[in-house]
Amino acid sequence: MDKYNAEDMQTISTAKFQLLTASFYPNKDLDKVRNIAKLVDIIKPDILSLVEVGGKESLNNFNKHFLNNEYIVYHHPSNSDRGIDIGYLVSKDLQAEISFQHYNNDFLDNDIKFSRGLLHLSLKINGQRLDYFLCHLKSKLDKEKKDFEGRNQRKLEVSYICNIIESLKDVKSHIVCLGDMNGIIYKDETEFELQQFSKIGLQDVLEHKNIDIDNRTSYIYFDRGQKAFKMQLDYALINELGAQKLLDAKILNFEGKTLTNHPQNLKEKFALPSDHYPLFFTFDI
């Protein structure tokens, strides 16, 4: 929004909205941005954890122009070469003592950094502590054919995250490790590079709430023959203490209701505000 000049975001046209940026990349479709903002207004989350954002400027603009500046942005530039970052929006109404750090510059055991990063948000609320670890693990793209489906990199990222979480073992904290894991975490079907999460006692909120596997779809992939494959790639993994405080967990549609209907083809998928559905969960603290 480099060329923003006090235009009203509620009435601006899609074409004019695109003209506000001097970036090589276009702005996200205006109707999709508005629909996501409407969803945020409906569910009013205390903490909004976001994946594949265009950086801190994007988060600041989204918060300021579409969310009435009701949130505080926590972000650090990721290592992505595709321009996709991760970040938090935390409600200004949340009465919490907050600290924030990142591990984006840390080197893994292969002397390579996180493919995107790891953002740690620590909160103290009503005398209780919550530690959020937001990540977007290495995708299954392997353009250089050096790491099949990115599995070794993903495993090292998981190992690093688990070591940090284990270092908090003596701290009485509700642990949440969440984000796009780019893989399957479900009982015996858990992919090997993601298995360490369960070994340190982390389990998905949807599993804690016994949500059927058919109702956990956060992403739908269509192959070249337009056959749909329903997948859960997005998770919020919590420890035992967090599970004791967990009230609710579900995949939502973009109207803020439990997801029941899915796109039947690529055209319907591309019409959605995002290609991933939101994962919503509630703690009683």
TORKOL-4160 file (C-alpha; in steps of 0.2 Angstrom, whole numbers, padded with zeros to 4 digits, m for minus):
285
<pt num="1" X="0000" Y="0000" Z="0000"/>
<pt num="2" X="0014" Y="0012" Z="m0004"/>
<pt num="3" X="0003" Y="0023" Z="m0014"/>
<pt num="4" X="m0011" Y="0024" Z="m0001"/>
<pt num="5" X="m0019" Y="0041" Z="0001"/>
<pt num="6" X="m0033" Y="0039" Z="0014"/>
<pt num="7" X="m0044" Y="0029" Z="0003"/>
<pt num="8" X="m0059" Y="0020" Z="0012"/>
<pt num="9" X="m0055" Y="0001" Z="0012"/>
<pt num="10" X="m0074" Y="m0002" Z="0014"/>
<pt num="11" X="m0078" Y="0006" Z="m0002"/>
<pt num="12" X="m0063" Y="0006" Z="m0013"/>
<pt num="13" X="m0064" Y="m0004" Z="m0029"/>
<pt num="14" X="m0054" Y="m0019" Z="m0033"/>
<pt num="15" X="m0045" Y="m0011" Z="m0047"/>
<pt num="16" X="m0040" Y="0004" Z="m0036"/>
<pt num="17" X="m0034" Y="m0007" Z="m0022"/>
<pt num="18" X="m0022" Y="m0015" Z="m0034"/>
<pt num="19" X="m0015" Y="0002" Z="m0039"/>
<pt num="20" X="m0010" Y="0006" Z="m0021"/>
<pt num="21" X="0005" Y="m0006" Z="m0022"/>
<pt num="22" X="0021" Y="m0002" Z="m0031"/>
<pt num="23" X="0027" Y="m0020" Z="m0028"/>
<pt num="24" X="0031" Y="m0032" Z="m0042"/>
<pt num="25" X="0018" Y="m0044" Z="m0034"/>
<pt num="26" X="m0001" Y="m0039" Z="m0034"/>
<pt num="27" X="m0011" Y="m0037" Z="m0018"/>
<pt num="28" X="m0021" Y="m0051" Z="m0013"/>
<pt num="29" X="m0039" Y="m0050" Z="m0020"/>
<pt num="30" X="m0048" Y="m0037" Z="m0011"/>
<pt num="31" X="m0064" Y="m0047" Z="m0008"/>
<pt num="32" X="m0054" Y="m0061" Z="m0001"/>
<pt num="33" X="m0045" Y="m0049" Z="0011"/>
<pt num="34" X="m0062" Y="m0043" Z="0016"/>
<pt num="35" X="m0069" Y="m0060" Z="0019"/>
<pt num="36" X="m0054" Y="m0065" Z="0030"/>
<pt num="37" X="m0056" Y="m0049" Z="0040"/>
<pt num="38" X="m0075" Y="m0053" Z="0042"/>
<pt num="39" X="m0070" Y="m0070" Z="0048"/>
<pt num="40" X="m0058" Y="m0063" Z="0061"/>
<pt num="41" X="m0072" Y="m0051" Z="0067"/>
<pt num="42" X="m0084" Y="m0066" Z="0069"/>
<pt num="43" X="m0073" Y="m0077" Z="0079"/>
<pt num="44" X="m0063" Y="m0063" Z="0088"/>
<pt num="45" X="m0047" Y="m0073" Z="0092"/>
<pt num="46" X="m0036" Y="m0068" Z="0106"/>
<pt num="47" X="m0021" Y="m0074" Z="0096"/>
<pt num="48" X="m0021" Y="m0076" Z="0077"/>
<pt num="49" X="m0007" Y="m0087" Z="0070"/>
<pt num="50" X="m0004" Y="m0084" Z="0051"/>
<pt num="51" X="0006" Y="m0093" Z="0038"/>
<pt num="52" X="0011" Y="m0087" Z="0021"/>
<pt num="53" X="0010" Y="m0068" Z="0024"/>
<pt num="54" X="0019" Y="m0055" Z="0014"/>
<pt num="55" X="0029" Y="m0049" Z="0028"/>
<pt num="56" X="0027" Y="m0037" Z="0043"/>
<pt num="57" X="0021" Y="m0023" Z="0031"/>
<pt num="58" X="0007" Y="m0034" Z="0025"/>
<pt num="59" X="0002" Y="m0038" Z="0043"/>
<pt num="60" X="0002" Y="m0020" Z="0049"/>
<pt num="61" X="m0008" Y="m0015" Z="0034"/>
<pt num="62" X="m0021" Y="m0029" Z="0036"/>
<pt num="63" X="m0022" Y="m0025" Z="0055"/>
<pt num="64" X="m0024" Y="m0006" Z="0052"/>
<pt num="65" X="m0035" Y="m0005" Z="0037"/>
<pt num="66" X="m0046" Y="m0021" Z="0039"/>
<pt num="67" X="m0046" Y="m0025" Z="0058"/>
<pt num="68" X="m0048" Y="m0008" Z="0065"/>
<pt num="69" X="m0030" Y="m0009" Z="0072"/>
<pt num="70" X="m0036" Y="m0021" Z="0086"/>
<pt num="71" X="m0021" Y="m0032" Z="0086"/>
<pt num="72" X="m0002" Y="m0031" Z="0090"/>
<pt num="73" X="0009" Y="m0038" Z="0076"/>
<pt num="74" X="0023" Y="m0050" Z="0081"/>
<pt num="75" X="0034" Y="m0055" Z="0066"/>
<pt num="76" X="0052" Y="m0057" Z="0060"/>
<pt num="77" X="0057" Y="m0059" Z="0042"/>
<pt num="78" X="0057" Y="m0078" Z="0037"/>
<pt num="79" X="0071" Y="m0087" Z="0027"/>
<pt num="80" X="0059" Y="m0090" Z="0012"/>
<pt num="81" X="0064" Y="m0087" Z="m0005"/>
<pt num="82" X="0046" Y="m0087" Z="m0011"/>
<pt num="83" X="0041" Y="m0071" Z="m0001"/>
<pt num="84" X="0030" Y="m0081" Z="0012"/>
<pt num="85" X="0032" Y="m0077" Z="0031"/>
<pt num="86" X="0024" Y="m0082" Z="0047"/>
<pt num="87" X="0017" Y="m0070" Z="0060"/>
<pt num="88" X="0005" Y="m0067" Z="0075"/>
<pt num="89" X="m0008" Y="m0055" Z="0078"/>
<pt num="90" X="m0012" Y="m0053" Z="0097"/>
<pt num="91" X="m0028" Y="m0044" Z="0103"/>
<pt num="92" X="m0024" Y="m0028" Z="0112"/>
<pt num="93" X="m0038" Y="m0033" Z="0124"/>
<pt num="94" X="m0029" Y="m0049" Z="0130"/>
<pt num="95" X="m0022" Y="m0045" Z="0147"/>
<pt num="96" X="m0006" Y="m0054" Z="0146"/>
<pt num="97" X="0013" Y="m0051" Z="0149"/>
<pt num="98" X="0021" Y="m0056" Z="0132"/>
<pt num="99" X="0038" Y="m0059" Z="0126"/>
<pt num="100" X="0043" Y="m0064" Z="0108"/>
<pt num="101" X="0058" Y="m0071" Z="0100"/>
<pt num="102" X="0063" Y="m0080" Z="0084"/>
<pt num="103" X="0075" Y="m0094" Z="0079"/>
<pt num="104" X="0075" Y="m0089" Z="0060"/>
<pt num="105" X="0094" Y="m0087" Z="0061"/>
<pt num="106" X="0098" Y="m0103" Z="0070"/>
<pt num="107" X="0107" Y="m0117" Z="0060"/>
<pt num="108" X="0100" Y="m0134" Z="0060"/>
<pt num="109" X="0111" Y="m0150" Z="0061"/>
<pt num="110" X="0114" Y="m0149" Z="0042"/>
<pt num="111" X="0121" Y="m0131" Z="0044"/>
<pt num="112" X="0105" Y="m0124" Z="0035"/>
<pt num="113" X="0093" Y="m0113" Z="0043"/>
<pt num="114" X="0074" Y="m0116" Z="0044"/>
<pt num="115" X="0066" Y="m0115" Z="0027"/>
<pt num="116" X="0055" Y="m0101" Z="0034"/>
<pt num="117" X="0057" Y="m0099" Z="0053"/>
<pt num="118" X="0051" Y="m0102" Z="0070"/>
<pt num="119" X="0042" Y="m0089" Z="0081"/>
<pt num="120" X="0040" Y="m0091" Z="0099"/>
<pt num="121" X="0027" Y="m0081" Z="0108"/>
<pt num="122" X="0027" Y="m0083" Z="0127"/>
<pt num="123" X="0012" Y="m0077" Z="0137"/>
<pt num="124" X="0008" Y="m0075" Z="0156"/>
<pt num="125" X="m0010" Y="m0074" Z="0159"/>
<pt num="126" X="m0019" Y="m0075" Z="0176"/>
<pt num="127" X="m0003" Y="m0082" Z="0183"/>
<pt num="128" X="m0002" Y="m0096" Z="0170"/>
<pt num="129" X="0010" Y="m0098" Z="0156"/>
<pt num="130" X="0007" Y="m0102" Z="0137"/>
<pt num="131" X="0021" Y="m0104" Z="0125"/>
<pt num="132" X="0017" Y="m0104" Z="0106"/>
<pt num="133" X="0029" Y="m0110" Z="0093"/>
<pt num="134" X="0023" Y="m0105" Z="0076"/>
<pt num="135" X="0031" Y="m0113" Z="0061"/>
<pt num="136" X="0029" Y="m0117" Z="0042"/>
<pt num="137" X="0039" Y="m0133" Z="0039"/>
<pt num="138" X="0049" Y="m0136" Z="0023"/>
<pt num="139" X="0037" Y="m0141" Z="0009"/>
<pt num="140" X="0038" Y="m0156" Z="m0002"/>
<pt num="141" X="0046" Y="m0146" Z="m0016"/>
<pt num="142" X="0063" Y="m0153" Z="m0021"/>
<pt num="143" X="0068" Y="m0143" Z="m0036"/>
<pt num="144" X="0087" Y="m0147" Z="m0034"/>
<pt num="145" X="0083" Y="m0166" Z="m0031"/>
<pt num="146" X="0094" Y="m0166" Z="m0016"/>
<pt num="147" X="0082" Y="m0170" Z="m0002"/>
<pt num="148" X="0067" Y="m0181" Z="m0008"/>
<pt num="149" X="0051" Y="m0172" Z="m0004"/>
<pt num="150" X="0061" Y="m0161" Z="0008"/>
<pt num="151" X="0060" Y="m0175" Z="0021"/>
<pt num="152" X="0077" Y="m0173" Z="0029"/>
<pt num="153" X="0075" Y="m0154" Z="0031"/>
<pt num="154" X="0058" Y="m0156" Z="0038"/>
<pt num="155" X="0064" Y="m0169" Z="0050"/>
<pt num="156" X="0079" Y="m0158" Z="0056"/>
<pt num="157" X="0067" Y="m0143" Z="0058"/>
<pt num="158" X="0055" Y="m0154" Z="0069"/>
<pt num="159" X="0070" Y="m0160" Z="0079"/>
<pt num="160" X="0076" Y="m0142" Z="0083"/>
<pt num="161" X="0058" Y="m0137" Z="0088"/>
<pt num="162" X="0056" Y="m0152" Z="0099"/>
<pt num="163" X="0073" Y="m0149" Z="0108"/>
<pt num="164" X="0067" Y="m0131" Z="0112"/>
<pt num="165" X="0051" Y="m0137" Z="0119"/>
<pt num="166" X="0059" Y="m0151" Z="0129"/>
<pt num="167" X="0070" Y="m0137" Z="0137"/>
<pt num="168" X="0054" Y="m0130" Z="0144"/>
<pt num="169" X="0050" Y="m0147" Z="0152"/>
<pt num="170" X="0053" Y="m0140" Z="0170"/>
<pt num="171" X="0042" Y="m0125" Z="0167"/>
<pt num="172" X="0024" Y="m0127" Z="0170"/>
<pt num="173" X="0018" Y="m0121" Z="0153"/>
<pt num="174" X="0004" Y="m0124" Z="0141"/>
<pt num="175" X="0014" Y="m0128" Z="0125"/>
<pt num="176" X="0006" Y="m0125" Z="0108"/>
<pt num="177" X="0016" Y="m0130" Z="0092"/>
<pt num="178" X="0006" Y="m0125" Z="0077"/>
<pt num="179" X="0007" Y="m0121" Z="0059"/>
<pt num="180" X="0007" Y="m0129" Z="0042"/>
<pt num="181" X="0017" Y="m0145" Z="0044"/>
<pt num="182" X="0017" Y="m0150" Z="0026"/>
<pt num="183" X="0014" Y="m0168" Z="0031"/>
<pt num="184" X="0002" Y="m0180" Z="0040"/>
<pt num="185" X="0001" Y="m0182" Z="0059"/>
<pt num="186" X="m0012" Y="m0195" Z="0063"/>
<pt num="187" X="m0009" Y="m0210" Z="0074"/>
<pt num="188" X="0000" Y="m0224" Z="0064"/>
<pt num="189" X="m0001" Y="m0213" Z="0048"/>
<pt num="190" X="0011" Y="m0200" Z="0055"/>
<pt num="191" X="0025" Y="m0197" Z="0042"/>
<pt num="192" X="0042" Y="m0202" Z="0050"/>
<pt num="193" X="0049" Y="m0185" Z="0050"/>
<pt num="194" X="0035" Y="m0178" Z="0060"/>
<pt num="195" X="0035" Y="m0193" Z="0073"/>
<pt num="196" X="0046" Y="m0184" Z="0086"/>
<pt num="197" X="0031" Y="m0172" Z="0090"/>
<pt num="198" X="0021" Y="m0187" Z="0098"/>
<pt num="199" X="0037" Y="m0194" Z="0106"/>
<pt num="200" X="0038" Y="m0178" Z="0117"/>
<pt num="201" X="0020" Y="m0179" Z="0121"/>
<pt num="202" X="0012" Y="m0167" Z="0109"/>
<pt num="203" X="m0005" Y="m0171" Z="0101"/>
<pt num="204" X="m0016" Y="m0162" Z="0089"/>
<pt num="205" X="m0031" Y="m0152" Z="0097"/>
<pt num="206" X="m0043" Y="m0161" Z="0085"/>
<pt num="207" X="m0037" Y="m0178" Z="0090"/>
<pt num="208" X="m0039" Y="m0173" Z="0109"/>
<pt num="209" X="m0057" Y="m0168" Z="0104"/>
<pt num="210" X="m0060" Y="m0185" Z="0095"/>
<pt num="211" X="m0064" Y="m0176" Z="0079"/>
<pt num="212" X="m0066" Y="m0189" Z="0065"/>
<pt num="213" X="m0053" Y="m0189" Z="0052"/>
<pt num="214" X="m0065" Y="m0184" Z="0038"/>
<pt num="215" X="m0069" Y="m0168" Z="0048"/>
<pt num="216" X="m0051" Y="m0163" Z="0049"/>
<pt num="217" X="m0048" Y="m0157" Z="0031"/>
<pt num="218" X="m0038" Y="m0141" Z="0031"/>
<pt num="219" X="m0032" Y="m0142" Z="0013"/>
<pt num="220" X="m0039" Y="m0150" Z="m0003"/>
<pt num="221" X="m0028" Y="m0155" Z="m0017"/>
<pt num="222" X="m0034" Y="m0158" Z="m0035"/>
<pt num="223" X="m0024" Y="m0169" Z="m0046"/>
<pt num="224" X="m0023" Y="m0166" Z="m0065"/>
<pt num="225" X="m0039" Y="m0177" Z="m0067"/>
<pt num="226" X="m0048" Y="m0165" Z="m0055"/>
<pt num="227" X="m0049" Y="m0179" Z="m0042"/>
<pt num="228" X="m0050" Y="m0171" Z="m0024"/>
<pt num="229" X="m0039" Y="m0177" Z="m0010"/>
<pt num="230" X="m0044" Y="m0171" Z="0007"/>
<pt num="231" X="m0029" Y="m0168" Z="0019"/>
<pt num="232" X="m0025" Y="m0160" Z="0036"/>
<pt num="233" X="m0008" Y="m0151" Z="0034"/>
<pt num="234" X="m0012" Y="m0138" Z="0048"/>
<pt num="235" X="m0010" Y="m0143" Z="0066"/>
<pt num="236" X="m0010" Y="m0136" Z="0084"/>
<pt num="237" X="0000" Y="m0148" Z="0094"/>
<pt num="238" X="m0002" Y="m0147" Z="0113"/>
<pt num="239" X="0006" Y="m0154" Z="0128"/>
<pt num="240" X="m0004" Y="m0163" Z="0142"/>
<pt num="241" X="m0006" Y="m0147" Z="0152"/>
<pt num="242" X="m0013" Y="m0138" Z="0137"/>
<pt num="243" X="m0025" Y="m0153" Z="0134"/>
<pt num="244" X="m0032" Y="m0151" Z="0152"/>
<pt num="245" X="m0037" Y="m0133" Z="0147"/>
<pt num="246" X="m0043" Y="m0136" Z="0130"/>
<pt num="247" X="m0062" Y="m0132" Z="0128"/>
<pt num="248" X="m0065" Y="m0133" Z="0109"/>
<pt num="249" X="m0056" Y="m0137" Z="0092"/>
<pt num="250" X="m0063" Y="m0138" Z="0075"/>
<pt num="251" X="m0059" Y="m0133" Z="0057"/>
<pt num="252" X="m0069" Y="m0118" Z="0051"/>
<pt num="253" X="m0076" Y="m0112" Z="0035"/>
<pt num="254" X="m0074" Y="m0094" Z="0030"/>
<pt num="255" X="m0091" Y="m0089" Z="0038"/>
<pt num="256" X="m0084" Y="m0095" Z="0055"/>
<pt num="257" X="m0094" Y="m0111" Z="0056"/>
<pt num="258" X="m0089" Y="m0129" Z="0057"/>
<pt num="259" X="m0083" Y="m0134" Z="0040"/>
<pt num="260" X="m0095" Y="m0146" Z="0032"/>
<pt num="261" X="m0094" Y="m0143" Z="0013"/>
<pt num="262" X="m0079" Y="m0143" Z="0002"/>
<pt num="263" X="m0075" Y="m0136" Z="m0015"/>
<pt num="264" X="m0079" Y="m0149" Z="m0029"/>
<pt num="265" X="m0067" Y="m0142" Z="m0042"/>
<pt num="266" X="m0052" Y="m0130" Z="m0044"/>
<pt num="267" X="m0063" Y="m0116" Z="m0049"/>
<pt num="268" X="m0073" Y="m0117" Z="m0032"/>
<pt num="269" X="m0056" Y="m0119" Z="m0023"/>
<pt num="270" X="m0049" Y="m0103" Z="m0030"/>
<pt num="271" X="m0064" Y="m0094" Z="m0026"/>
<pt num="272" X="m0061" Y="m0096" Z="m0007"/>
<pt num="273" X="m0052" Y="m0083" Z="0003"/>
<pt num="274" X="m0038" Y="m0095" Z="0006"/>
<pt num="275" X="m0033" Y="m0112" Z="0000"/>
<pt num="276" X="m0031" Y="m0118" Z="0018"/>
<pt num="277" X="m0045" Y="m0118" Z="0030"/>
<pt num="278" X="m0043" Y="m0110" Z="0048"/>
<pt num="279" X="m0040" Y="m0121" Z="0063"/>
<pt num="280" X="m0049" Y="m0114" Z="0078"/>
<pt num="281" X="m0047" Y="m0119" Z="0096"/>
<pt num="282" X="m0051" Y="m0112" Z="0113"/>
<pt num="283" X="m0042" Y="m0113" Z="0130"/>
<pt num="284" X="m0050" Y="m0110" Z="0147"/>
<pt num="285" X="m0036" Y="m0101" Z="0157"/>
